[in-house]
Amino acid sequence: MLYNLKKDYPTGYPMPSNPLPLPTELDLVELISKEAHDLKSPFNRILGFTKMLMKGMSGPITDMQKDDLTVVYQNSAQAMSMMSNLVDMARLQRGEKAFTPKETNLNNLLAQVQAYWKQNKAQEGFNLELHTPEQEILIQADESLFKQAILNWILYVMEYVEAPAQLTVSLQPTAAGQEVHIQSQGKKKPGASEVEMTMAAYIGQKIITLHGGQTLSATGGEEGAQVQLRLKAP
């Protein structure tokens, strides 16, 4: 409906009377957690639209255009990953991550992480090996969260080195508990991303702590990095 201001409101347009909320203090962690969907949605739309263009669904594209769209897609995927990490960090800090542990086979969990890595996270020049004992190791774990923790620790040590590099996850039972060592062997990357390493380490530590475990050490040198985790004995 259109109004003629001079005719309908000869004395001036009436001011609204209902007060609107104005933040005086902002809990940034709470905001990120509550507005996760809206924060992620723009990246999802960019990724979906870019993939559609790359497939030629809006018409044929040249090789140069496809290369340009690939760069857009890869950078958008990285931004989406970082935003997802921020949301996970916020929810872990606020204790909002659902934690439902059950008895599970640790050997199998680590094998699933390796399989997921090879299918979804593998990068050229990085090889991931897994070393576990023959005996079955049982722990109390939330399978989804635990795999997320190990995956983030792998990303942490990988970011420390440049390709080509060897990534290794090894399981070593001890009297104090099950130790998981995650290592990268390669030349130290001169421009390692501090923000990505910080995010990966925060998520990894928080989830391991949820499982009653601890991060024993995180060390690095000119030829790689290593993280040592200990899960509590059953």
Buried (B, 14 or more C-beta within 10 A) or exposed (E): EEEEEEEEEEEEEEEEEEEEEEEEEEEEBEEBBBEBEEBBEEBEEBBEBBEEBBEEEEEEBEEEEEEBBEEBBEEBBEBBBBBBBBBBBBBBBBEEBEEEBEEBBBBEBBBBBBEBBEEEBEEEEBEBEBEBEEEEBEBBBBBEBBBBBBBBBBBBBBBBBBEEBBBBBBBEBEEEBBBBBBBBBBEBBEEBBEEBBEBBBBBBBBBBEBBBBBBEEBEBEEEBBBBBBBBEEE
